[in-house]
Amino acid sequence: MRHRHQYRHCHGHRNSLYSAPENCRYKLTAVPDVKILHSLGFYPGTVVQKEKRYRLGGPVLIRHATREIALGKDIASAIMVEEDQAL
């Protein structure tokens, strides 16, 4: 069963990773200064794929390079993104 937010279009979104639509590629524009994020390769300009946001304030599942990473709501809300235009 598909959720209605999966049908939202990716174009034109420039907001937090947490509130951005699922199943879209995003370029990170602002990343909080947290060591674990830097060690995972999260810097402004990095491109990630948002796979899923779990309900009830749960984590966000993203794909970065060959890894799938779950980020908590507080961290995902602090990461600012824009739609990735490159194919």
N, C-alpha and C positions, 0 to 999 in steps of 0.2 A: 504494500500500500504506500503510495506517495503522499508526502505531506504537502500542503499547499505552498509553503515557503520554498520548496524545491523548484517551483515553476517561475520564481522571480528572475527577472533578467539581470545579468551581471553589469550591463553597460551603465556608465555614468556614476558608479558608486565610488565614493571617497569617504571612508569612515573607519571605524575600528574593525579589527579582524573578527571580533565577536559578533558584531551586528551585520557584517557583510553577508550577502547571499552565499549559499553552499554551491559546491561543484563549479567553482570559478577559480581562475588564476589571478593572484594579486601580487603587486610589487609593494614591499614594505616601505613606508615613507618616514615613519618614526618608530623607534624601538626603545623601550625603557632600558636604563643602564643596569642590567641584571647580568651577573657573570654567566649563569647557566645559558641564557639566551645567546650570548656571544660565543660560548663554547660550542653551541649547536649550529653556529653560522648565521644567526639572525642579526643582520645589519641593514640599514636603509639601502634600498636597491635590490635586496634579495627577493627572488620570486618564489612564492609558495602556492600550493593548491589547497583550498579549503574544502575538505571532504564532507564534514558533518559537524553540526552543533547539537549537542545533546540537550534535552529538555530540562526544565526546572533549574536553570542556572548551572548546568553541568559543563564539562569541558568541551573544547573545540578540537576536532581531529583534523590535522593538516598533514600534507605530504610535502616534504622538503628534500630534494634530491632523491635518494633511494629510501628515505626513512619516513615512517608515519609517527607523528608526535602528537600527544594530547597536551593541550595547554589549558590551564584553569581559566575561569571566567575573568578573574581580576587581571591576569597577565594579558589574555587575549583582548580585553577591553582597552588596555593601555597601548597596544600595538596598532598604529594607524596604517591603513592600506589604501591603494588605488588600484583600479583594474589594470591588469597587465595587457598592453596593446600588442606586444610581440607574439609571434606564433612560433 
